[in-house]
Amino acid sequence: MKTSDKILLYSASFALTAFIGTDLLHYAKYRAGEITDVKTINVQEYAAHPLSGIRTILLDGPMRTTFYPSDHFEFDLQRGSEASLNYERQGDSLRLYSRDLKTRSPQDNWVSYQDYPSVRIYFPAQSRILIRNGFATLSNEEGRTGVSGSFQVDSSQFWVGAYRPDADTIYSIEHFDSLRITAVNSDIIFNKQTHIAILDLSLDNRSIADDRYSTIDSATYLVDSNADVQSRGKNIKKIRFATMSH
């Protein structure tokens, strides 16, 4: 065997041994209680802000938000984001806004939004949510029942279903009873783990609706004649289209 081949073989063997050893060490520490679990890490990374009586939520500016259906309202800010995110309350309305951050096109690839500060919103039913110049995901990975929501999306990208590229073929179905989404100059994406019973969607002529093999039982699309609607499979037969009048 050539010397160069031996070096490569020894290097690969060493790397594999180190990887296995590190993994076993981490597992042993976890069993001993020396490594925190995911929930504890989340608590460490986000500062919780529970508020009562909030009915309207405005997310104004570049931020990366995940919405979770809940029986109470709370927003969690990523620690260290205080310099770029502010919030203010007026009655039953909350405005969360960002400063000094670059606004990106709503049609950009999801990777381009990764430098946005992260926010988590826990919202009860009947909340009214407005998203402007940001990136947001609606998640029901916990499988809550009776989930509904109303979203106005302006110059933003909005995903329904908490899709993760690293788990493209492994996902749990996320159920939503009813969703109402109004989009202006926005990109709306329905990911494949999404199951919506009733959907009302409104799109202007600068908006896109991209159905990535979701399941929709019944839908009404109010669209501008120039809106870009991409629907696939059985969902096409379940959508009732209406055209906006000018």
N, C-alpha and C positions, 0 to 999 in steps of 0.2 A: 504494500500500500504506500502510495506517495506520502511524503511528509505533509504536503498541503492538505491532503485528504484526511490524514490523522488529526491535524489541527482542527479542521472543521468538525470531525466526529467528536473530538474531546470537548469542543466548545458547545456543540449541541447537547451532549450528554450533561455537561455542567449546568447549562441553562435549564434543562428539563428537571434536573435534580433540585436546583434552587427553587424553581417554581413550585414543585410538589412539596418541598420542605416548608416554604413560606405558607402555602395553603393549609398544610397540616398544623402549623404553628398558630395561624389565625383561628382555625377551628377549635384547637385546644383552649385558646384564650377565651373564645366565645362560650365554650362549655363551662369555663371557670368564672364566667361573668365579667371578664375584663374588657370585652368589646361591646359597644352599645348597639342596639338593634336599630332598624330603619326608623321607627316612630320616634325614638330618642334623638336620632340624628336630625330628623325634621324639626323637633322642638328646639334643638340647638341652632339650627340654621335660619329659623323664621321667628319673628316676634308677633305674637297674637294680639289682635285688637277686636275683642267682642263688643258689639254695640247693639242696643235694643231699639226697636221702632224704625229701622231703616227700610224704606220701600223702594226708593229710586237710587240707582248706583251709576255714576258716570266715571268711566275710566278714560282719562283725557291725556293722550300723548303716548310716546313709545314706552311700552312695558309688555312683559310676557306674563299673561294671566291664565290661571287654571280655575274654572268654576266648578264647584261641587254642590249638588243639591243637599239641603240641610233643613233642620227644623228651627234653626236660629241663624242670625246674621253674624258674620265675623270676617275680617280680612287679616291676612298674615303677610307681613312684609319681610322680604329677605334681609337678614341682618347685614348692615353695611350699606344699604341702599338709601339711607336717610338723606344723603347729600343730593340725590337725584329725584326722590319722590316726596311729595307733600300730600296732605289730605285736609279737607275741611268739611264740616257738617252744617247744613241749614235745614232745620226741622227734620223731616223724615227722608232727606236726600243727603247722599254722601258723594263728594267729588274727590277722586284720587287722581293726581296729575303729576307729570314728570317735567323736569326742566333740563335744558342743555344737552338733550339727546337727539341724535339724528333720526328723522322720520324716514322710513323706507316704504317702497312701493308695496301695496297689498298683494301683488302677484310675485313677490320675491320667493326664493326657496326658503324653507323653514330654518335652515342653518343660519341664514343671515340675521335672524332675530335673537340668536343665542346670547348676544351681549346685552340684551335688554334686562333690566332688573326684574326679578321674579316676584309675582304676587299671587296669593291664593285667596279666592273669594268663596265663602260658604254662604249660600243664599236660600231663604225659604221660598215656598211657592208664592205666586202672585207678585214677585219682585219684578221691577222694570229696570232693565240693564241697557246702558248705552256704552258703546265702545268706539273710540275715535283715535285713529293713527296708531293702532297697536296690533298685537298678536294675541289671540285668545283661544283656549280649548275648553269645551264643555265635557265634563267627565262624570260618568255614573258607574265607575268601576266597583263601587261598594254595593251596587245592586239595590238602591233605594227604590221604593214603589211610589206611585202617584207623582212622578216627576214631571213638572211643566215649567215653562219659562218664556219670557218675552224679551227679545234682543233687538236692539237697533245698532247696526254696524256701519260705521262711516270710515271709509279709506283704511280698512283694516283687513286682516286675514283671520277667519274664524273657523275653527275645526269643531265638528260635532263628533265625539268619540275620542278618547284619549289614546290615539294611535302612537305607538313607539316603533321606530324603524328597527330597533334591535330585537323586536319580538313580532316580526311581520306575520308569521304563521301561527303564533300562539296568542290568543286573546280571548277574553270573556265577553259575551254579549252585553251591551249597555242599553237598557230600556229607557225610553222617554215616552210618557203618555201623550203630551202635546207640546209642540214648540211653535212659536211665532217669531219669524226672523225677517227683519226689513233691512235690506242692504243698499248702500249707496257707495259706488266706486270701491267695491269690496270683493274679496274672494272667499266664498263659502264652500267648505269641504265636508262631505259626509263620509266618514271613514267606515270601513267594512264591518266593524263590530257593532255599529249603531243600528238600533231597532226603534223606529219612531211610529207610534200609533197614528197620530194626526199631526200633519205638518202644514203650516201656512207660511209661504215664502214669497217675499216681494223683492224684485230685482230691478234696478235702473239700468240704463243702457251701457254703463261702465262696469257692471258687476258680472261675476262668474259664479255659477253653481256647479261644483264638480262632485258627482256621486261615485265614490270609490267602492261600489258593490255593497252599499248599505241595504237595510230592509225597511221599507216604508209601506204601511198599511193603507193610508189614505193621505192625499196631498192636494193642495191648491197652490198653483204657482201664478202669481200676478207679475208679469214680466213686461219690460219694454221690448219692442220688436227687435232691438239690436242687442239684447242681453245674451250672454253666452251660457247656455244650459247644457250640461253634459250628464245625461242620465243613462243608466245601463240596466239590462236584464228585465226582470218582472216589474220593476218600479215604474217603467215607462207607461204601462197600462193603468197604473194606479194614480197618475197625476192628472188633475184637471187644470188646463192652462187657460188663463185669461190675459188679455193684452191691455196694458195701461193706455189710457186715453190722454192726449196732450191738448 
